[in-house]
Amino acid sequence: MSFYVIEDEKYNDKYSEAFSKSILPKIKEWYHKTLSMSETEIPGVEILLVEWIGNDFALHNRRYA
């Protein structure tokens, strides 16, 4: 898991709370789902990218062979 600091004056406590209440549970769900997969179900590397898009978050699920 990697985290990168956001230096954006538009990112305030409202978005921090939204991240905690909305995004973190989705990350946890994805993490547990990924851990429960067998090695044959994941053909490579699977990542979940959470992107800050200026006024909201976007989630991207990617697989790389």
PDB file of N, CA, C, O and CB in Angstrom:
ATOM      1  N   MET A   1       0.846  -1.153   0.000  1.00  0.00           N
ATOM      2  CA  MET A   1       0.000   0.000   0.000  1.00  0.00           C
ATOM      3  C   MET A   1       0.900   1.227   0.000  1.00  0.00           C
ATOM      4  O   MET A   1       1.867   1.302   0.758  1.00  0.00           O
ATOM      5  CB  MET A   1      -0.967  -0.008   1.210  1.00  0.00           C
ATOM      6  N   SER A   2       0.574   2.176  -0.850  1.00  0.00           N
ATOM      7  CA  SER A   2       1.356   3.408  -0.950  1.00  0.00           C
ATOM      8  C   SER A   2       0.421   4.602  -0.813  1.00  0.00           C
ATOM      9  O   SER A   2      -0.713   4.583  -1.292  1.00  0.00           O
ATOM     10  CB  SER A   2       2.138   3.469  -2.297  1.00  0.00           C
ATOM     11  N   PHE A   3       0.915   5.632  -0.155  1.00  0.00           N
ATOM     12  CA  PHE A   3       0.174   6.880  -0.019  1.00  0.00           C
ATOM     13  C   PHE A   3       1.053   8.027  -0.481  1.00  0.00           C
ATOM     14  O   PHE A   3       2.258   8.041  -0.230  1.00  0.00           O
ATOM     15  CB  PHE A   3      -0.295   7.099   1.443  1.00  0.00           C
ATOM     16  N   TYR A   4       0.440   8.987  -1.157  1.00  0.00           N
ATOM     17  CA  TYR A   4       1.155  10.169  -1.624  1.00  0.00           C
ATOM     18  C   TYR A   4       0.438  11.401  -1.093  1.00  0.00           C
ATOM     19  O   TYR A   4      -0.791  11.460  -1.109  1.00  0.00           O
ATOM     20  CB  TYR A   4       1.249  10.200  -3.184  1.00  0.00           C
ATOM     21  N   VAL A   5       1.176  12.355  -0.638  1.00  0.00           N
ATOM     22  CA  VAL A   5       0.625  13.573  -0.049  1.00  0.00           C
ATOM     23  C   VAL A   5       0.010  14.446  -1.138  1.00  0.00           C
ATOM     24  O   VAL A   5       0.570  14.608  -2.223  1.00  0.00           O
ATOM     25  CB  VAL A   5       1.718  14.353   0.718  1.00  0.00           C
ATOM     26  N   ILE A   6      -1.144  14.998  -0.824  1.00  0.00           N
ATOM     27  CA  ILE A   6      -1.820  15.921  -1.736  1.00  0.00           C
ATOM     28  C   ILE A   6      -1.559  17.340  -1.249  1.00  0.00           C
ATOM     29  O   ILE A   6      -1.896  17.682  -0.116  1.00  0.00           O
ATOM     30  CB  ILE A   6      -3.361  15.625  -1.819  1.00  0.00           C
ATOM     31  N   GLU A   7      -0.968  18.154  -2.090  1.00  0.00           N
ATOM     32  CA  GLU A   7      -0.745  19.558  -1.746  1.00  0.00           C
ATOM     33  C   GLU A   7      -1.751  20.398  -2.522  1.00  0.00           C
ATOM     34  O   GLU A   7      -1.426  20.981  -3.556  1.00  0.00           O
ATOM     35  CB  GLU A   7       0.728  20.001  -2.064  1.00  0.00           C
ATOM     36  N   ASP A   8      -2.951  20.451  -2.018  1.00  0.00           N
ATOM     37  CA  ASP A   8      -4.013  21.170  -2.711  1.00  0.00           C
ATOM     38  C   ASP A   8      -4.823  21.929  -1.672  1.00  0.00           C
ATOM     39  O   ASP A   8      -5.421  21.322  -0.784  1.00  0.00           O
ATOM     40  CB  ASP A   8      -4.920  20.200  -3.535  1.00  0.00           C
ATOM     41  N   GLU A   9      -4.846  23.239  -1.778  1.00  0.00           N
ATOM     42  CA  GLU A   9      -5.571  24.042  -0.805  1.00  0.00           C
ATOM     43  C   GLU A   9      -7.082  23.805  -0.872  1.00  0.00           C
ATOM     44  O   GLU A   9      -7.803  24.184   0.051  1.00  0.00           O
ATOM     45  CB  GLU A   9      -5.269  25.511  -1.023  1.00  0.00           C
ATOM     46  N   LYS A  10      -7.572  23.183  -1.954  1.00  0.00           N
ATOM     47  CA  LYS A  10      -8.995  22.874  -2.060  1.00  0.00           C
ATOM     48  C   LYS A  10      -9.368  21.617  -1.288  1.00  0.00           C
ATOM     49  O   LYS A  10     -10.549  21.370  -1.040  1.00  0.00           O
ATOM     50  CB  LYS A  10      -9.385  22.716  -3.513  1.00  0.00           C
ATOM     51  N   TYR A  11      -8.365  20.812  -0.903  1.00  0.00           N
ATOM     52  CA  TYR A  11      -8.624  19.593  -0.131  1.00  0.00           C
ATOM     53  C   TYR A  11      -8.767  19.990   1.328  1.00  0.00           C
ATOM     54  O   TYR A  11      -7.793  20.391   1.964  1.00  0.00           O
ATOM     55  CB  TYR A  11      -7.477  18.531  -0.321  1.00  0.00           C
ATOM     56  N   ASN A  12      -9.969  19.880   1.858  1.00  0.00           N
ATOM     57  CA  ASN A  12     -10.209  20.330   3.225  1.00  0.00           C
ATOM     58  C   ASN A  12     -10.787  19.206   4.080  1.00  0.00           C
ATOM     59  O   ASN A  12     -10.846  18.055   3.649  1.00  0.00           O
ATOM     60  CB  ASN A  12     -11.152  21.533   3.230  1.00  0.00           C
ATOM     61  N   ASP A  13     -11.204  19.544   5.275  1.00  0.00           N
ATOM     62  CA  ASP A  13     -11.728  18.545   6.212  1.00  0.00           C
ATOM     63  C   ASP A  13     -12.948  17.809   5.668  1.00  0.00           C
ATOM     64  O   ASP A  13     -13.168  16.645   6.003  1.00  0.00           O
ATOM     65  CB  ASP A  13     -12.085  19.208   7.523  1.00  0.00           C
ATOM     66  N   LYS A  14     -13.735  18.472   4.839  1.00  0.00           N
ATOM     67  CA  LYS A  14     -14.911  17.839   4.256  1.00  0.00           C
ATOM     68  C   LYS A  14     -14.495  16.625   3.430  1.00  0.00           C
ATOM     69  O   LYS A  14     -15.129  15.573   3.514  1.00  0.00           O
ATOM     70  CB  LYS A  14     -15.695  18.844   3.385  1.00  0.00           C
ATOM     71  N   TYR A  15     -13.444  16.763   2.641  1.00  0.00           N
ATOM     72  CA  TYR A  15     -12.972  15.661   1.800  1.00  0.00           C
ATOM     73  C   TYR A  15     -12.230  14.613   2.623  1.00  0.00           C
ATOM     74  O   TYR A  15     -12.270  13.426   2.299  1.00  0.00           O
ATOM     75  CB  TYR A  15     -12.064  16.192   0.690  1.00  0.00           C
ATOM     76  N   SER A  16     -11.566  15.039   3.665  1.00  0.00           N
ATOM     77  CA  SER A  16     -10.904  14.097   4.558  1.00  0.00           C
ATOM     78  C   SER A  16     -11.942  13.191   5.215  1.00  0.00           C
ATOM     79  O   SER A  16     -11.731  11.984   5.335  1.00  0.00           O
ATOM     80  CB  SER A  16     -10.077  14.845   5.628  1.00  0.00           C
ATOM     81  N   GLU A  17     -13.039  13.762   5.633  1.00  0.00           N
ATOM     82  CA  GLU A  17     -14.122  12.982   6.235  1.00  0.00           C
ATOM     83  C   GLU A  17     -14.760  12.058   5.204  1.00  0.00           C
ATOM     84  O   GLU A  17     -15.066  10.906   5.509  1.00  0.00           O
ATOM     85  CB  GLU A  17     -15.185  13.913   6.842  1.00  0.00           C
ATOM     86  N   ALA A  18     -14.962  12.553   3.991  1.00  0.00           N
ATOM     87  CA  ALA A  18     -15.521  11.718   2.921  1.00  0.00           C
ATOM     88  C   ALA A  18     -14.603  10.542   2.612  1.00  0.00           C
ATOM     89  O   ALA A  18     -15.074   9.429   2.376  1.00  0.00           O
ATOM     90  CB  ALA A  18     -15.752  12.554   1.649  1.00  0.00           C
ATOM     91  N   PHE A  19     -13.288  10.784   2.613  1.00  0.00           N
ATOM     92  CA  PHE A  19     -12.328   9.712   2.384  1.00  0.00           C
ATOM     93  C   PHE A  19     -12.449   8.648   3.474  1.00  0.00           C
ATOM     94  O   PHE A  19     -12.475   7.452   3.184  1.00  0.00           O
ATOM     95  CB  PHE A  19     -10.895  10.273   2.335  1.00  0.00           C
ATOM     96  N   SER A  20     -12.521   9.085   4.707  1.00  0.00           N
ATOM     97  CA  SER A  20     -12.614   8.153   5.836  1.00  0.00           C
ATOM     98  C   SER A  20     -13.908   7.346   5.816  1.00  0.00           C
ATOM     99  O   SER A  20     -13.897   6.146   6.092  1.00  0.00           O
ATOM    100  CB  SER A  20     -12.509   8.911   7.146  1.00  0.00           C
ATOM    101  N   LYS A  21     -15.012   7.995   5.494  1.00  0.00           N
ATOM    102  CA  LYS A  21     -16.318   7.332   5.563  1.00  0.00           C
ATOM    103  C   LYS A  21     -16.672   6.558   4.299  1.00  0.00           C
ATOM    104  O   LYS A  21     -17.405   5.571   4.373  1.00  0.00           O
ATOM    105  CB  LYS A  21     -17.388   8.349   5.833  1.00  0.00           C
ATOM    106  N   SER A  22     -16.175   6.979   3.155  1.00  0.00           N
ATOM    107  CA  SER A  22     -16.583   6.365   1.895  1.00  0.00           C
ATOM    108  C   SER A  22     -15.483   5.543   1.235  1.00  0.00           C
ATOM    109  O   SER A  22     -15.717   4.405   0.829  1.00  0.00           O
ATOM    110  CB  SER A  22     -17.041   7.425   0.948  1.00  0.00           C
ATOM    111  N   ILE A  23     -14.302   6.107   1.129  1.00  0.00           N
ATOM    112  CA  ILE A  23     -13.223   5.452   0.379  1.00  0.00           C
ATOM    113  C   ILE A  23     -12.528   4.364   1.191  1.00  0.00           C
ATOM    114  O   ILE A  23     -12.289   3.275   0.672  1.00  0.00           O
ATOM    115  CB  ILE A  23     -12.201   6.483  -0.068  1.00  0.00           C
ATOM    116  N   LEU A  24     -12.203   4.631   2.441  1.00  0.00           N
ATOM    117  CA  LEU A  24     -11.517   3.620   3.260  1.00  0.00           C
ATOM    118  C   LEU A  24     -12.297   2.310   3.354  1.00  0.00           C
ATOM    119  O   LEU A  24     -11.679   1.250   3.258  1.00  0.00           O
ATOM    120  CB  LEU A  24     -11.276   4.164   4.658  1.00  0.00           C
ATOM    121  N   PRO A  25     -13.626   2.321   3.537  1.00  0.00           N
ATOM    122  CA  PRO A  25     -14.350   1.046   3.531  1.00  0.00           C
ATOM    123  C   PRO A  25     -14.252   0.307   2.186  1.00  0.00           C
ATOM    124  O   PRO A  25     -14.207  -0.922   2.156  1.00  0.00           O
ATOM    125  CB  PRO A  25     -15.810   1.290   3.870  1.00  0.00           C
ATOM    126  N   LYS A  26     -14.220   1.046   1.098  1.00  0.00           N
ATOM    127  CA  LYS A  26     -14.074   0.422  -0.223  1.00  0.00           C
ATOM    128  C   LYS A  26     -12.690  -0.197  -0.380  1.00  0.00           C
ATOM    129  O   LYS A  26     -12.550  -1.273  -0.962  1.00  0.00           O
ATOM    130  CB  LYS A  26     -14.321   1.454  -1.338  1.00  0.00           C
ATOM    131  N   ILE A  27     -11.670   0.481   0.137  1.00  0.00           N
ATOM    132  CA  ILE A  27     -10.311  -0.062   0.099  1.00  0.00           C
ATOM    133  C   ILE A  27     -10.257  -1.343   0.924  1.00  0.00           C
ATOM    134  O   ILE A  27      -9.673  -2.336   0.490  1.00  0.00           O
ATOM    135  CB  ILE A  27      -9.280   0.975   0.628  1.00  0.00           C
ATOM    136  N   LYS A  28     -10.854  -1.326   2.095  1.00  0.00           N
ATOM    137  CA  LYS A  28     -10.871  -2.507   2.966  1.00  0.00           C
ATOM    138  C   LYS A  28     -11.575  -3.669   2.277  1.00  0.00           C
ATOM    139  O   LYS A  28     -11.081  -4.796   2.306  1.00  0.00           O
ATOM    140  CB  LYS A  28     -11.564  -2.186   4.307  1.00  0.00           C
ATOM    141  N   GLU A  29     -12.710  -3.409   1.664  1.00  0.00           N
ATOM    142  CA  GLU A  29     -13.460  -4.450   0.944  1.00  0.00           C
ATOM    143  C   GLU A  29     -12.621  -5.036  -0.190  1.00  0.00           C
ATOM    144  O   GLU A  29     -12.547  -6.255  -0.343  1.00  0.00           O
ATOM    145  CB  GLU A  29     -14.782  -3.878   0.383  1.00  0.00           C
ATOM    146  N   TRP A  30     -11.988  -4.167  -0.987  1.00  0.00           N
ATOM    147  CA  TRP A  30     -11.140  -4.619  -2.090  1.00  0.00           C
ATOM    148  C   TRP A  30      -9.968  -5.445  -1.561  1.00  0.00           C
ATOM    149  O   TRP A  30      -9.628  -6.482  -2.130  1.00  0.00           O
ATOM    150  CB  TRP A  30     -10.622  -3.415  -2.903  1.00  0.00           C
ATOM    151  N   TYR A  31      -9.360  -4.990  -0.485  1.00  0.00           N
ATOM    152  CA  TYR A  31      -8.215  -5.677   0.104  1.00  0.00           C
ATOM    153  C   TYR A  31      -8.583  -7.097   0.542  1.00  0.00           C
ATOM    154  O   TYR A  31      -7.879  -8.055   0.220  1.00  0.00           O
ATOM    155  CB  TYR A  31      -7.677  -4.881   1.297  1.00  0.00           C
ATOM    156  N   HIS A  32      -9.683  -7.223   1.273  1.00  0.00           N
ATOM    157  CA  HIS A  32     -10.102  -8.542   1.746  1.00  0.00           C
ATOM    158  C   HIS A  32     -10.528  -9.443   0.583  1.00  0.00           C
ATOM    159  O   HIS A  32     -10.259 -10.644   0.593  1.00  0.00           O
ATOM    160  CB  HIS A  32     -11.252  -8.402   2.752  1.00  0.00           C
ATOM    161  N   LYS A  33     -11.185  -8.868  -0.403  1.00  0.00           N
ATOM    162  CA  LYS A  33     -11.573  -9.639  -1.594  1.00  0.00           C
ATOM    163  C   LYS A  33     -10.323 -10.145  -2.319  1.00  0.00           C
ATOM    164  O   LYS A  33     -10.279 -11.301  -2.740  1.00  0.00           O
ATOM    165  CB  LYS A  33     -12.443  -8.771  -2.554  1.00  0.00           C
ATOM    166  N   THR A  34      -9.327  -9.304  -2.464  1.00  0.00           N
ATOM    167  CA  THR A  34      -8.090  -9.679  -3.146  1.00  0.00           C
ATOM    168  C   THR A  34      -7.340 -10.747  -2.362  1.00  0.00           C
ATOM    169  O   THR A  34      -6.814 -11.691  -2.952  1.00  0.00           O
ATOM    170  CB  THR A  34      -7.196  -8.451  -3.351  1.00  0.00           C
ATOM    171  N   LEU A  35      -7.283 -10.612  -1.039  1.00  0.00           N
ATOM    172  CA  LEU A  35      -6.601 -11.607  -0.204  1.00  0.00           C
ATOM    173  C   LEU A  35      -7.273 -12.977  -0.279  1.00  0.00           C
ATOM    174  O   LEU A  35      -6.607 -14.007  -0.168  1.00  0.00           O
ATOM    175  CB  LEU A  35      -6.561 -11.135   1.245  1.00  0.00           C
ATOM    176  N   SER A  36      -8.577 -12.987  -0.466  1.00  0.00           N
ATOM    177  CA  SER A  36      -9.298 -14.255  -0.485  1.00  0.00           C
ATOM    178  C   SER A  36      -9.178 -14.987  -1.827  1.00  0.00           C
ATOM    179  O   SER A  36      -9.570 -16.149  -1.930  1.00  0.00           O
ATOM    180  CB  SER A  36     -10.757 -14.015  -0.166  1.00  0.00           C
ATOM    181  N   MET A  37      -8.646 -14.328  -2.840  1.00  0.00           N
ATOM    182  CA  MET A  37      -8.486 -14.973  -4.150  1.00  0.00           C
ATOM    183  C   MET A  37      -7.339 -15.979  -4.113  1.00  0.00           C
ATOM    184  O   MET A  37      -6.344 -15.793  -3.412  1.00  0.00           O
ATOM    185  CB  MET A  37      -8.234 -13.915  -5.252  1.00  0.00           C
ATOM    186  N   SER A  38      -7.506 -17.039  -4.881  1.00  0.00           N
ATOM    187  CA  SER A  38      -6.405 -17.992  -4.995  1.00  0.00           C
ATOM    188  C   SER A  38      -5.375 -17.434  -5.976  1.00  0.00           C
ATOM    189  O   SER A  38      -5.666 -16.501  -6.724  1.00  0.00           O
ATOM    190  CB  SER A  38      -6.918 -19.396  -5.459  1.00  0.00           C
ATOM    191  N   GLU A  39      -4.188 -18.002  -5.971  1.00  0.00           N
ATOM    192  CA  GLU A  39      -3.123 -17.518  -6.858  1.00  0.00           C
ATOM    193  C   GLU A  39      -3.504 -17.640  -8.321  1.00  0.00           C
ATOM    194  O   GLU A  39      -3.037 -16.851  -9.143  1.00  0.00           O
ATOM    195  CB  GLU A  39      -1.837 -18.281  -6.602  1.00  0.00           C
ATOM    196  N   THR A  40      -4.337 -18.604  -8.665  1.00  0.00           N
ATOM    197  CA  THR A  40      -4.729 -18.795 -10.062  1.00  0.00           C
ATOM    198  C   THR A  40      -5.788 -17.790 -10.516  1.00  0.00           C
ATOM    199  O   THR A  40      -5.998 -17.613 -11.716  1.00  0.00           O
ATOM    200  CB  THR A  40      -5.248 -20.206 -10.264  1.00  0.00           C
ATOM    201  N   GLU A  41      -6.451 -17.136  -9.574  1.00  0.00           N
ATOM    202  CA  GLU A  41      -7.466 -16.140  -9.922  1.00  0.00           C
ATOM    203  C   GLU A  41      -6.860 -14.788 -10.295  1.00  0.00           C
ATOM    204  O   GLU A  41      -7.511 -13.986 -10.965  1.00  0.00           O
ATOM    205  CB  GLU A  41      -8.427 -15.962  -8.767  1.00  0.00           C
ATOM    206  N   ILE A  42      -5.645 -14.530  -9.876  1.00  0.00           N
ATOM    207  CA  ILE A  42      -5.004 -13.248 -10.156  1.00  0.00           C
ATOM    208  C   ILE A  42      -3.854 -13.483 -11.134  1.00  0.00           C
ATOM    209  O   ILE A  42      -2.769 -13.896 -10.723  1.00  0.00           O
ATOM    210  CB  ILE A  42      -4.494 -12.570  -8.841  1.00  0.00           C
ATOM    211  N   PRO A  43      -4.077 -13.226 -12.412  1.00  0.00           N
ATOM    212  CA  PRO A  43      -3.012 -13.461 -13.400  1.00  0.00           C
ATOM    213  C   PRO A  43      -2.059 -12.277 -13.506  1.00  0.00           C
ATOM    214  O   PRO A  43      -2.009 -11.621 -14.546  1.00  0.00           O
ATOM    215  CB  PRO A  43      -3.619 -13.752 -14.769  1.00  0.00           C
ATOM    216  N   GLY A  44      -1.320 -12.001 -12.470  1.00  0.00           N
ATOM    217  CA  GLY A  44      -0.395 -10.868 -12.473  1.00  0.00           C
ATOM    218  C   GLY A  44      -0.548 -10.045 -11.216  1.00  0.00           C
ATOM    219  O   GLY A  44      -0.643 -10.583 -10.113  1.00  0.00           O
ATOM    220  N   VAL A  45      -0.570  -8.745 -11.388  1.00  0.00           N
ATOM    221  CA  VAL A  45      -0.656  -7.818 -10.262  1.00  0.00           C
ATOM    222  C   VAL A  45      -1.973  -7.058 -10.360  1.00  0.00           C
ATOM    223  O   VAL A  45      -2.343  -6.569 -11.428  1.00  0.00           O
ATOM    224  CB  VAL A  45       0.560  -6.833 -10.242  1.00  0.00           C
ATOM    225  N   GLU A  46      -2.665  -6.966  -9.250  1.00  0.00           N
ATOM    226  CA  GLU A  46      -3.914  -6.211  -9.207  1.00  0.00           C
ATOM    227  C   GLU A  46      -3.723  -5.039  -8.260  1.00  0.00           C
ATOM    228  O   GLU A  46      -3.209  -5.202  -7.153  1.00  0.00           O
ATOM    229  CB  GLU A  46      -5.115  -7.111  -8.757  1.00  0.00           C
ATOM    230  N   ILE A  47      -4.138  -3.859  -8.698  1.00  0.00           N
ATOM    231  CA  ILE A  47      -4.011  -2.669  -7.851  1.00  0.00           C
ATOM    232  C   ILE A  47      -5.338  -1.905  -7.810  1.00  0.00           C
ATOM    233  O   ILE A  47      -6.155  -1.984  -8.728  1.00  0.00           O
ATOM    234  CB  ILE A  47      -2.873  -1.748  -8.368  1.00  0.00           C
ATOM    235  N   LEU A  48      -5.518  -1.177  -6.734  1.00  0.00           N
ATOM    236  CA  LEU A  48      -6.633  -0.252  -6.609  1.00  0.00           C
ATOM    237  C   LEU A  48      -6.020   1.122  -6.434  1.00  0.00           C
ATOM    238  O   LEU A  48      -5.300   1.373  -5.467  1.00  0.00           O
ATOM    239  CB  LEU A  48      -7.591  -0.628  -5.408  1.00  0.00           C
ATOM    240  N   LEU A  49      -6.304   2.001  -7.360  1.00  0.00           N
ATOM    241  CA  LEU A  49      -5.771   3.353  -7.326  1.00  0.00           C
ATOM    242  C   LEU A  49      -6.884   4.308  -6.928  1.00  0.00           C
ATOM    243  O   LEU A  49      -7.947   4.328  -7.549  1.00  0.00           O
ATOM    244  CB  LEU A  49      -5.161   3.751  -8.695  1.00  0.00           C
ATOM    245  N   VAL A  50      -6.635   5.099  -5.890  1.00  0.00           N
ATOM    246  CA  VAL A  50      -7.585   6.133  -5.472  1.00  0.00           C
ATOM    247  C   VAL A  50      -7.000   7.459  -5.919  1.00  0.00           C
ATOM    248  O   VAL A  50      -5.901   7.836  -5.514  1.00  0.00           O
ATOM    249  CB  VAL A  50      -7.848   6.108  -3.906  1.00  0.00           C
ATOM    250  N   GLU A  51      -7.741   8.155  -6.751  1.00  0.00           N
ATOM    251  CA  GLU A  51      -7.259   9.405  -7.348  1.00  0.00           C
ATOM    252  C   GLU A  51      -8.070  10.581  -6.820  1.00  0.00           C
ATOM    253  O   GLU A  51      -9.300  10.533  -6.771  1.00  0.00           O
ATOM    254  CB  GLU A  51      -7.341   9.345  -8.894  1.00  0.00           C
ATOM    255  N   TRP A  52      -7.376  11.621  -6.433  1.00  0.00           N
ATOM    256  CA  TRP A  52      -8.020  12.880  -6.051  1.00  0.00           C
ATOM    257  C   TRP A  52      -8.158  13.691  -7.326  1.00  0.00           C
ATOM    258  O   TRP A  52      -7.157  14.015  -7.966  1.00  0.00           O
ATOM    259  CB  TRP A  52      -7.195  13.667  -4.942  1.00  0.00           C
ATOM    260  N   ILE A  53      -9.402  14.029  -7.708  1.00  0.00           N
ATOM    261  CA  ILE A  53      -9.626  14.722  -8.976  1.00  0.00           C
ATOM    262  C   ILE A  53     -10.063  16.173  -8.785  1.00  0.00           C
ATOM    263  O   ILE A  53     -10.802  16.722  -9.602  1.00  0.00           O
ATOM    264  CB  ILE A  53     -10.666  13.984  -9.787  1.00  0.00           C
ATOM    265  N   GLY A  54      -9.601  16.779  -7.708  1.00  0.00           N
ATOM    266  CA  GLY A  54      -9.838  18.207  -7.498  1.00  0.00           C
ATOM    267  C   GLY A  54     -10.992  18.537  -6.585  1.00  0.00           C
ATOM    268  O   GLY A  54     -10.917  19.502  -5.825  1.00  0.00           O
ATOM    269  N   ASN A  55     -12.066  17.755  -6.638  1.00  0.00           N
ATOM    270  CA  ASN A  55     -13.187  18.006  -5.741  1.00  0.00           C
ATOM    271  C   ASN A  55     -13.879  16.715  -5.316  1.00  0.00           C
ATOM    272  O   ASN A  55     -14.939  16.743  -4.691  1.00  0.00           O
ATOM    273  CB  ASN A  55     -14.187  18.932  -6.405  1.00  0.00           C
ATOM    274  N   ASP A  56     -13.269  15.588  -5.662  1.00  0.00           N
ATOM    275  CA  ASP A  56     -13.839  14.281  -5.338  1.00  0.00           C
ATOM    276  C   ASP A  56     -12.777  13.208  -5.538  1.00  0.00           C
ATOM    277  O   ASP A  56     -11.643  13.506  -5.914  1.00  0.00           O
ATOM    278  CB  ASP A  56     -15.092  13.985  -6.212  1.00  0.00           C
ATOM    279  N   PHE A  57     -13.150  11.967  -5.284  1.00  0.00           N
ATOM    280  CA  PHE A  57     -12.242  10.844  -5.453  1.00  0.00           C
ATOM    281  C   PHE A  57     -12.743   9.951  -6.585  1.00  0.00           C
ATOM    282  O   PHE A  57     -13.946   9.845  -6.825  1.00  0.00           O
ATOM    283  CB  PHE A  57     -12.108  10.042  -4.135  1.00  0.00           C
ATOM    284  N   ALA A  58     -11.814   9.321  -7.266  1.00  0.00           N
ATOM    285  CA  ALA A  58     -12.145   8.326  -8.280  1.00  0.00           C
ATOM    286  C   ALA A  58     -11.348   7.070  -7.956  1.00  0.00           C
ATOM    287  O   ALA A  58     -10.171   7.150  -7.605  1.00  0.00           O
ATOM    288  CB  ALA A  58     -11.834   8.847  -9.737  1.00  0.00           C
ATOM    289  N   LEU A  59     -11.990   5.910  -8.075  1.00  0.00           N
ATOM    290  CA  LEU A  59     -11.318   4.637  -7.837  1.00  0.00           C
ATOM    291  C   LEU A  59     -11.093   3.931  -9.172  1.00  0.00           C
ATOM    292  O   LEU A  59     -11.971   3.905 -10.035  1.00  0.00           O
ATOM    293  CB  LEU A  59     -12.146   3.741  -6.869  1.00  0.00           C
ATOM    294  N   HIS A  60      -9.918   3.368  -9.318  1.00  0.00           N
ATOM    295  CA  HIS A  60      -9.556   2.640 -10.538  1.00  0.00           C
ATOM    296  C   HIS A  60      -8.981   1.290 -10.127  1.00  0.00           C
ATOM    297  O   HIS A  60      -7.994   1.226  -9.393  1.00  0.00           O
ATOM    298  CB  HIS A  60      -8.527   3.453 -11.413  1.00  0.00           C
ATOM    299  N   ASN A  61      -9.597   0.221 -10.599  1.00  0.00           N
ATOM    300  CA  ASN A  61      -9.101  -1.116 -10.333  1.00  0.00           C
ATOM    301  C   ASN A  61      -8.369  -1.591 -11.585  1.00  0.00           C
ATOM    302  O   ASN A  61      -8.959  -1.622 -12.665  1.00  0.00           O
ATOM    303  CB  ASN A  61     -10.265  -2.094  -9.937  1.00  0.00           C
ATOM    304  N   ARG A  62      -7.099  -1.960 -11.461  1.00  0.00           N
ATOM    305  CA  ARG A  62      -6.283  -2.346 -12.603  1.00  0.00           C
ATOM    306  C   ARG A  62      -5.619  -3.685 -12.367  1.00  0.00           C
ATOM    307  O   ARG A  62      -5.267  -4.031 -11.239  1.00  0.00           O
ATOM    308  CB  ARG A  62      -5.234  -1.287 -12.892  1.00  0.00           C
ATOM    309  N   ARG A  63      -5.451  -4.438 -13.450  1.00  0.00           N
ATOM    310  CA  ARG A  63      -4.698  -5.699 -13.424  1.00  0.00           C
ATOM    311  C   ARG A  63      -3.596  -5.620 -14.473  1.00  0.00           C
ATOM    312  O   ARG A  63      -3.807  -5.152 -15.592  1.00  0.00           O
ATOM    313  CB  ARG A  63      -5.635  -6.937 -13.687  1.00  0.00           C
ATOM    314  N   TYR A  64      -2.426  -6.086 -14.085  1.00  0.00           N
ATOM    315  CA  TYR A  64      -1.293  -6.129 -14.988  1.00  0.00           C
ATOM    316  C   TYR A  64      -0.762  -7.551 -15.025  1.00  0.00           C
ATOM    317  O   TYR A  64      -0.521  -8.168 -13.988  1.00  0.00           O
ATOM    318  CB  TYR A  64      -0.188  -5.131 -14.555  1.00  0.00           C
ATOM    319  N   ALA A  65      -0.589  -8.050 -16.208  1.00  0.00           N
ATOM    320  CA  ALA A  65      -0.090  -9.429 -16.368  1.00  0.00           C
ATOM    321  C   ALA A  65       1.407  -9.463 -16.230  1.00  0.00           C
ATOM    322  O   ALA A  65       2.012 -10.530 -16.333  1.00  0.00           O
ATOM    323  CB  ALA A  65      -0.502 -10.016 -17.726  1.00  0.00           C
TER     324      ALA A  65
END
